[in-house]
């Protein structure tokens, strides 16, 4: 586990960072940049990871919260991508069990739907075979085919007959995994900077403004601007890597001439109470409007519906703020309400919504956004910056490994000092923060922590924090008042927030509620003000904020929450805080 990593020491960290010479400077603190940092750390290569906003600010906190193989990519013949993705998914499930958890999916076939019985049978069969064959890490369980009569008992909320689709014929059943994408990103970074004898660092709210070169034109570092102070400082390093995701074109064009390569597509998710749908598993569905694939994800007390897949080229050119629209919401609910007719979801059922943008590589032959491949590419600019883009969060380790091998092959960093460092799959190692539920329960017994919190909170601390959850429970045991809920009916407490502040470099309120926790999208939008005030008070004590700073932080966060559900303002019955 990483040691103390607090934004209290931000100014000291900047001074230390500016005084070192790093082997690799990484631009972008999403899951790809985090993966590159981990590849470097495991091989003793020093790095400096920088992000203009918070870690996982973009796509890496606004995904479907899945590590999955991509069942739908089978239809486009991308067997290699599915193979790669399922292999990485299985490794993550085995070595990060508290965070990456098995999730069963029902994939129904109706008489008149595009998902014919043959397609469903073939997809489930191939999905199982491809991910198991020659793999060290296997599927959680094999895929199966169920009859409509079995599904009627297995998932009674789903319709067995629809006027347009006809009768359900069969349903495929397979496993992928769910996760908290932002926390996985953060835990990777935490572990990467904690490696002994490896003076590396990670810094958020630090925007790279320009490259620094010597008289021969060789890169010797970058100039960085701190968002909080507005001051600039230089960081030394001869190898600069861009893992900027949807901002790749923006970053590379700021350094010199660059032809755009990114095709951004927006994905929207809406969140509703789980009991409104009454499902026990996740569902893979095909839209009644255009035949596109999307999910309903059973996620504890909520269900997540999404994702959409539409081209995203905002007139403002600002990729930082994608929002759910009225059209996005209606598109998803139309199919859901037909497949689950007893639910009839309305705007009053929507807990929250969020949107992210995928950094896909442009393809001239793609007819629709969904046809654009999720494969990744590595390329080098005339300025000497190496960039990686495309890909999926599930394959972040493989992407980072490929990037590191590229750097060595092109003599941009020194060759690996040990032979095993160059072996594909070397980094498929366990995460130190991770543990199984059995291990967690054993530690609770040894430390006598079973009564430190309610069983619901125990489960929450296990899944979200792993070994860090033990530290939170120890703090509650030592000071029971720190375990009291900050918002009735939800697990968040002072001990959790203080653990985050001590260990997870969160200088802003929005960092905690959007990315260190899942509070922004799992808690009703009209309850967010109360939670924001409670957490801001704890942060004010910790950082010595005055009333003005507290108000600024709360206002910034609530503006973000409102923007995510602003399409509801037009509807009668919208519940304001």
C-alpha positions in Angstrom: 0.0 0.0 0.0 1.1 3.6 -0.7 2.0 5.6 2.3 0.7 9.1 3.2 -0.1 11.0 0.0 -1.9 14.2 0.9 -2.5 17.4 -1.1 -1.5 19.2 2.1 2.1 18.6 0.8 1.3 19.9 -2.7 3.7 22.8 -2.6 6.5 20.7 -1.3 5.8 18.1 -4.0 6.0 20.7 -6.7 9.4 21.8 -5.4 10.7 18.2 -5.3 9.3 17.4 -8.7 11.0 20.5 -10.3 14.3 19.4 -8.8 14.5 16.0 -10.4 15.2 14.5 -13.8 12.7 11.8 -14.8 13.2 9.1 -17.3 9.6 9.4 -18.6 7.1 12.4 -18.3 3.5 11.2 -18.8 0.9 13.7 -19.8 -2.6 12.5 -18.8 -3.7 10.9 -15.5 -6.5 8.7 -16.8 -6.3 4.9 -16.7 -3.9 4.8 -19.7 -1.5 7.2 -18.1 -1.8 5.3 -14.8 -1.1 2.1 -16.6 2.1 3.5 -18.1 3.2 4.7 -14.7 2.7 1.2 -13.3 4.7 -0.4 -16.1 7.5 2.0 -15.4 7.4 1.5 -11.6 7.5 -2.3 -11.9 10.7 -2.0 -13.9 12.4 0.7 -11.8 11.9 3.4 -14.4 11.3 6.9 -12.9 8.3 8.8 -14.1 6.4 12.0 -13.5 2.6 11.8 -14.2 0.8 15.0 -14.9 -2.8 15.9 -15.5 -4.3 19.4 -16.2 -7.3 18.4 -14.0 -7.8 15.6 -11.5 -6.7 12.0 -12.0 -9.4 10.1 -13.9 -11.2 13.5 -14.6 -12.3 12.5 -18.1 -13.3 9.2 -19.6 -11.8 7.2 -16.8 -14.5 8.2 -14.3 -17.4 8.4 -16.8 -17.5 4.9 -18.3 -20.0 2.1 -17.9 -18.1 1.0 -14.8 -17.1 -2.2 -16.5 -14.1 -4.2 -17.4 -15.4 -6.3 -20.3 -14.3 -8.2 -23.3 -16.8 -6.5 -25.7 -19.3 -9.1 -26.8 -20.6 -6.8 -29.5 -17.2 -6.6 -31.2 -17.6 -10.2 -32.3 -20.2 -9.0 -34.8 -17.6 -6.8 -36.5 -15.1 -9.6 -36.6 -12.7 -8.1 -34.1 -11.8 -11.4 -32.5 -8.3 -10.2 -31.6 -9.6 -7.3 -29.6 -12.1 -9.5 -27.8 -9.3 -12.0 -27.0 -7.1 -9.2 -25.7 -9.9 -7.6 -23.7 -11.2 -10.8 -22.1 -7.7 -11.9 -21.2 -7.1 -8.5 -19.4 -10.5 -8.7 -17.8 -9.8 -12.1 -16.3 -6.4 -11.0 -15.0 -8.0 -8.0 -13.3 -10.7 -10.1 -11.7 -8.2 -12.5 -10.3 -5.7 -9.9 -9.0 -8.1 -7.1 -8.0 -11.0 -9.1 -6.6 -12.5 -6.5 -4.3 -12.7 -3.9 -7.0 -13.2 -6.0 -10.2 -16.2 -8.2 -9.5 -18.1 -10.8 -11.6 -21.4 -9.7 -13.1 -23.8 -11.9 -15.0 -25.4 -10.7 -18.2 -28.7 -11.8 -19.8 -28.7 -11.4 -23.6 -32.3 -12.0 -24.8 -33.3 -13.0 -28.3 -36.8 -12.2 -29.7 -38.4 -13.5 -32.9 -38.1 -10.3 -34.8 -35.0 -8.7 -33.2 -31.6 -8.3 -34.8 -30.2 -10.6 -32.0 -31.4 -13.8 -33.6 -31.1 -17.1 -31.7 -28.2 -18.2 -33.9 -26.3 -14.9 -33.2 -26.9 -15.1 -29.5 -25.8 -18.8 -29.3 -22.7 -18.1 -31.4 -21.7 -14.9 -29.5 -21.9 -16.6 -26.1 -20.0 -19.7 -27.4 -17.2 -17.6 -29.0 -17.0 -15.2 -26.0 -16.3 -18.2 -23.7 -13.9 -20.0 -26.0 -11.9 -17.0 -27.0 -11.2 -15.8 -23.4 -10.4 -19.3 -22.0 -8.3 -20.7 -24.8 -4.5 -20.5 -23.9 -5.2 -18.1 -21.1 -3.6 -18.2 -17.7 -6.6 -16.5 -16.2 -9.9 -18.1 -17.0 -13.5 -17.0 -17.2 -15.4 -16.7 -13.9 -17.9 -19.2 -15.3 -18.8 -20.5 -18.7 -21.5 -18.9 -20.8 -24.9 -20.6 -21.1 -28.1 -20.5 -23.1 -31.4 -20.4 -21.3 -35.0 -21.0 -22.6 -37.6 -18.3 -22.4 -39.5 -20.3 -19.7 -36.4 -20.4 -17.5 -35.9 -16.6 -18.0 -39.5 -16.1 -16.9 -38.5 -17.4 -13.5 -34.9 -16.2 -13.5 -35.7 -12.6 -14.4 -39.5 -12.1 -14.1 -39.4 -8.4 -14.8 -38.4 -8.8 -18.4 -41.1 -9.1 -21.1 -41.5 -12.4 -22.9 -43.4 -10.9 -25.8 -43.5 -7.5 -27.5 -45.7 -6.3 -30.4 -42.7 -5.4 -32.5 -40.1 -7.9 -31.4 -42.4 -10.9 -31.0 -41.9 -13.7 -28.4 -38.6 -14.3 -26.6 -37.0 -17.4 -28.0 -33.9 -17.9 -25.9 -31.4 -15.8 -23.8 -27.7 -16.0 -23.6 -26.0 -15.7 -20.2 -22.4 -14.8 -19.8 -20.1 -13.0 -17.3 -18.1 -9.8 -17.4 -17.0 -7.6 -14.4 -18.1 -4.4 -12.8 -15.7 -1.9 -11.1 -15.3 1.7 -10.0 -13.3 3.0 -12.9 -11.9 6.1 -11.1 -10.8 4.2 -8.0 -9.0 1.6 -10.1 -7.2 4.4 -11.8 -6.3 6.0 -8.5 -5.1 2.8 -6.9 -2.9 2.1 -9.9 -1.3 5.5 -9.4 -0.9 5.2 -5.7 0.8 1.8 -6.0 3.1 3.2 -8.8 4.4 6.1 -6.8 5.0 3.9 -3.7 7.6 1.6 -5.2 10.8 1.8 -3.1 14.0 3.3 -4.6 12.0 4.8 -7.5 11.7 8.6 -7.1 8.6 9.0 -9.1 5.6 11.3 -8.6 2.1 12.1 -9.8 0.6 15.6 -9.7 -3.0 16.7 -10.6 -4.1 20.2 -11.6 -0.8 20.7 -13.4 -1.2 21.5 -17.1 1.7 21.0 -19.5 2.0 24.2 -21.5 5.1 23.6 -23.7 8.1 21.4 -24.4 11.6 22.5 -23.3 14.4 21.7 -25.8 18.1 22.2 -26.0 20.1 23.9 -28.7 20.0 20.7 -30.9 16.2 20.5 -30.7 16.1 17.5 -28.3 13.4 17.5 -25.6 14.8 18.1 -22.1 11.6 18.7 -20.2 8.2 20.4 -20.0 6.9 23.7 -18.7 3.9 23.2 -16.3 1.4 25.6 -14.8 -0.2 24.9 -11.4 -3.9 25.6 -11.6 -4.1 26.8 -7.9 -1.3 29.3 -7.8 -1.1 30.1 -11.5 2.7 29.8 -11.3 4.8 27.9 -13.8 7.6 25.5 -13.2 9.8 23.2 -15.3 10.2 19.4 -15.0 13.2 17.7 -16.5 12.9 14.6 -18.7 14.0 13.6 -22.2 11.1 11.3 -23.0 7.6 12.8 -23.1 4.6 10.6 -23.5 1.0 11.7 -24.2 -1.8 9.6 -22.8 -4.2 12.5 -22.9 -7.2 10.5 -24.3 -9.8 12.8 -25.8 -7.5 15.7 -25.4 -4.7 14.1 -27.5 -5.2 16.4 -30.5 -5.4 19.4 -28.2 -2.1 18.5 -26.4 -0.1 17.6 -29.5 -1.3 20.6 -31.6 -0.1 22.9 -28.8 3.4 21.6 -29.3 3.6 22.0 -33.1 2.0 21.0 -36.4 -0.5 18.1 -35.9 -3.2 16.5 -38.0 -6.1 15.4 -35.8 -6.5 11.7 -35.2 -9.1 11.5 -32.5 -12.8 10.7 -33.2 -14.6 11.6 -30.0 -17.9 9.8 -29.2 -20.2 10.6 -26.3 -21.5 7.9 -24.0 -24.4 8.7 -21.6 -25.6 6.8 -18.6 -28.7 7.3 -16.4 -29.0 5.9 -13.0 -32.3 4.7 -11.4 -33.2 2.8 -8.1 -32.6 -0.9 -8.6 -36.1 -1.8 -7.2 -37.8 0.2 -10.0 -36.5 -2.4 -12.6 -36.5 -5.4 -10.2 -33.6 -7.1 -12.0 -31.1 -9.6 -10.5 -28.5 -9.5 -13.2 -27.2 -7.2 -15.9 -28.7 -7.1 -19.4 -27.3 -6.7 -22.8 -30.0 -5.0 -25.0 -30.4 -3.8 -28.5 -32.0 -0.4 -29.0 -35.4 -0.4 -30.7 -34.5 2.8 -32.5 -31.2 2.0 -34.3 -30.1 -1.5 -33.2 -27.2 -0.3 -31.1 -26.0 -2.3 -28.2 -26.3 -1.0 -24.6 -26.5 -2.3 -21.0 -28.6 -2.3 -17.9 -26.1 -2.9 -15.1 -27.3 -4.1 -11.7 -25.1 -2.2 -9.2 -26.3 -2.8 -5.6 -29.1 -0.4 -4.8 -29.0 1.3 -8.2 -29.2 0.2 -11.9 -27.1 2.0 -14.5 -28.5 2.3 -18.0 -26.2 3.0 -20.9 -24.3 3.7 -22.9 -25.1 5.8 -25.9 -22.6 6.2 -28.8 -22.8 9.4 -30.7 -20.3 11.7 -32.4 -19.2 14.5 -30.1 -17.8 17.7 -31.7 -19.1 20.5 -29.4 -19.2 24.0 -31.0 -17.4 25.4 -27.9 -14.5 23.0 -28.6 -14.6 22.2 -24.9 -14.3 18.4 -24.3 -14.3 18.8 -20.5 -18.1 19.1 -20.1 -20.2 16.5 -21.9 -23.8 16.3 -20.5 -26.8 14.1 -20.8 -29.5 15.6 -23.0 -33.2 15.1 -23.3 -32.7 13.1 -26.5 -30.1 10.8 -24.8 -32.4 10.0 -21.9 -35.4 9.3 -24.1 -33.3 7.1 -26.4 -32.4 4.8 -23.5 -35.7 4.8 -21.7 -37.7 4.0 -24.8 -36.2 0.5 -25.1 -35.9 -0.1 -21.4 -39.6 0.6 -20.8 -40.6 -1.7 -23.6 -38.4 -4.6 -22.4 -39.4 -4.0 -18.8 -43.0 -2.9 -19.2 -43.9 -2.9 -15.5 -41.2 -0.3 -14.7 -42.3 2.5 -17.0 -39.4 4.7 -15.8 -40.0 8.4 -15.8 -37.8 11.5 -15.0 -38.8 11.3 -11.3 -37.1 7.9 -11.2 -33.7 9.3 -12.3 -31.2 9.5 -9.4 -28.5 11.0 -11.6 -26.9 11.0 -15.0 -23.4 11.3 -16.3 -21.6 11.5 -19.7 -18.2 10.7 -21.0 -16.3 10.9 -24.2 -14.4 8.1 -25.8 -11.0 8.8 -27.5 -11.4 6.6 -30.6 -9.0 6.7 -33.6 -10.5 8.1 -36.8 -11.5 5.6 -39.4 -12.6 6.8 -42.9 -14.6 3.6 -43.6 -16.7 3.6 -40.4 -20.4 4.1 -41.2 -21.5 4.7 -37.6 -19.9 5.7 -34.3 -20.4 2.2 -33.1 -18.4 0.9 -36.0 -15.2 2.7 -35.0 -12.7 0.2 -33.7 -11.6 0.3 -30.0 -8.1 -0.7 -30.9 -5.2 1.5 -29.7 -2.4 3.1 -31.7 1.0 4.5 -30.9 2.6 7.3 -32.9 5.4 9.8 -32.6 5.2 13.5 -33.5 7.8 15.6 -35.3 8.4 17.3 -32.0 9.5 14.0 -30.5 6.5 13.3 -28.3 5.2 9.7 -28.3 1.4 9.4 -28.0 -1.0 6.5 -27.4 -4.7 6.8 -28.1 -7.8 4.7 -28.7 -8.2 1.4 -26.8 -10.5 0.5 -23.9 -10.1 0.9 -20.2 -10.1 -2.9 -19.9 -6.9 -3.1 -22.0 -5.0 -0.3 -20.2 -2.3 -2.6 -19.0 -1.7 -4.0 -22.5 -1.7 -0.5 -24.0 0.8 0.7 -21.4 3.0 -2.4 -22.0 3.0 -1.8 -25.8 3.9 1.8 -25.2 6.9 0.9 -23.0 8.2 -1.6 -25.5 7.9 1.0 -28.2 10.0 3.4 -26.1 12.7 0.8 -25.7 12.7 -0.3 -29.3 13.1 3.3 -30.5 15.9 4.1 -28.0 13.8 6.7 -26.2 14.6 5.1 -22.8 17.3 2.7 -21.7 16.8 -1.0 -22.4 15.4 -3.1 -19.5 18.0 -4.1 -17.0 16.4 -7.5 -16.4 15.3 -10.0 -19.0 11.9 -10.6 -17.4 11.1 -6.9 -17.7 10.8 -7.4 -21.5 8.5 -10.4 -21.3 4.9 -9.7 -22.4 2.6 -10.0 -19.4 5.3 -9.3 -16.8 3.0 -6.7 -15.2 0.1 -9.1 -14.7 0.9 -9.0 -11.0 -1.4 -8.7 -8.0 -2.3 -5.3 -6.6 -1.1 -4.8 -3.1 -4.2 -2.9 -2.0 -6.4 -5.8 -3.2 -7.7 -8.7 -1.2 -10.4 -11.4 -1.4 -13.4 -11.2 0.8 -12.1 -14.2 2.8 -8.9 -12.4 3.5 -10.8 -9.2 4.5 -13.0 -11.2 6.9 -10.0 -12.9 8.4 -8.4 -9.5 9.1 -11.7 -8.3 10.7 -11.6 -11.2 13.0 -7.9 -10.8 14.0 -8.3 -7.1 14.6 -11.8 -7.5 16.2 -13.3 -5.0 13.7 -16.6 -6.8 13.0 -18.6 -4.4 15.2 -16.9 -1.3 14.0 -19.5 -0.6 11.3 -22.8 -1.8 9.9 -22.6 -4.9 7.6 -23.5 -2.6 4.6 -20.7 -0.3 5.5 -18.3 -3.3 5.9 -19.2 -4.4 2.3 -18.7 -0.9 1.0 -15.3 -0.5 2.6 -14.2 -3.9 1.3 -15.3 -3.4 -2.3 -14.1 0.3 -2.7 -11.0 0.4 -0.6 -9.7 -3.2 -0.1 -6.9 -3.1 2.5 -7.6 0.6 2.8 -11.0 -0.3 4.2 -9.2 -1.9 7.2 -7.6 1.5 8.0 -11.0 3.2 7.8 -12.5 0.6 10.2 -9.6 1.0 12.6 -10.2 4.8 12.7 -13.9 4.2 13.5 -13.0 1.7 16.2 -10.7 4.3 17.8 -13.3 7.1 17.4 -16.8 5.7 16.9 -18.2 9.2 16.0 -16.1 9.1 12.8 -18.2 6.2 11.6 -21.6 8.1 11.7 -23.2 8.5 8.3 -22.8 11.9 6.8 -26.1 11.4 4.9 -28.7 9.1 6.3 -29.0 5.9 4.4 -25.6 6.1 2.8 -22.2 4.6 4.0 -20.0 7.8 3.7 -18.6 8.9 7.0 -15.9 11.1 8.4 -13.3 8.3 8.7 -13.7 7.5 5.0 -13.2 11.2 4.0 -10.2 11.6 6.3 -8.6 8.4 4.8 -9.0 9.9 1.4 -7.5 13.2 2.4 -4.5 11.5 4.0 -3.8 9.0 1.2 -5.4 10.0 -2.1 -4.3 13.6 -3.0 -7.7 15.2 -3.3 -7.4 19.0 -3.1 -11.0 19.7 -4.2 -14.5 18.7 -3.0 -15.4 17.6 -6.5 -12.5 15.2 -6.5 -13.9 13.3 -3.5 -17.5 13.2 -4.5 -17.0 12.5 -8.2 -13.8 10.3 -8.3 -12.6 9.1 -4.9 -16.1 8.0 -4.2 -19.1 7.3 -6.4 -21.4 9.7 -4.5 -22.1 11.9 -7.5 -24.0 9.3 -9.4 -25.2 6.9 -6.7 -27.0 9.5 -4.5 -30.1 11.4 -5.5 -29.4 14.7 -7.1 -31.7 16.6 -4.7 -29.7 15.2 -1.7 -26.3 16.3 -3.0 -26.3 19.7 -1.3 -26.5 18.2 2.2 -23.7 15.7 1.5 -21.5 18.4 -0.2 -21.8 20.6 2.9 -20.9 17.8 5.3 -17.8 16.8 3.3 -16.7 20.4 2.7 -16.7 21.0 6.5 -14.4 18.1 7.0 -12.1 19.4 4.2 -12.2 22.9 5.7 -10.9 21.5 9.0 -8.2 19.5 7.2 -7.0 22.2 4.8 -7.9 25.3 6.9 -10.3 26.7 4.3 -12.2 29.8 5.1 -16.0 30.3 4.5 -15.4 31.7 1.1 -13.3 28.7 -0.1 -15.9 26.3 1.3 -18.7 28.1 -0.6 -16.6 28.0 -3.8 -16.0 24.3 -3.5 -19.7 23.5 -2.8 -20.9 25.7 -5.6 -18.5 24.1 -8.1 -19.6 20.7 -7.2 -23.4 21.4 -7.2 -23.1 23.1 -10.6 -21.6 19.9 -11.9 -24.4 17.8 -10.4 -27.1 20.1 -11.8 -25.6 20.2 -15.3 -25.7 16.4 -15.4 -29.5 16.4 -14.8 -30.4 19.8 -16.3 -32.5 18.1 -18.9 -34.9 17.3 -16.0 -35.6 21.0 -15.4 -38.1 21.0 -18.3 -40.2 18.3 -16.7 -43.0 18.9 -14.2 -42.1 17.3 -10.8 -38.4 17.8 -11.0 -37.1 17.6 -7.4 -34.8 20.5 -6.5 -32.6 20.3 -3.5 
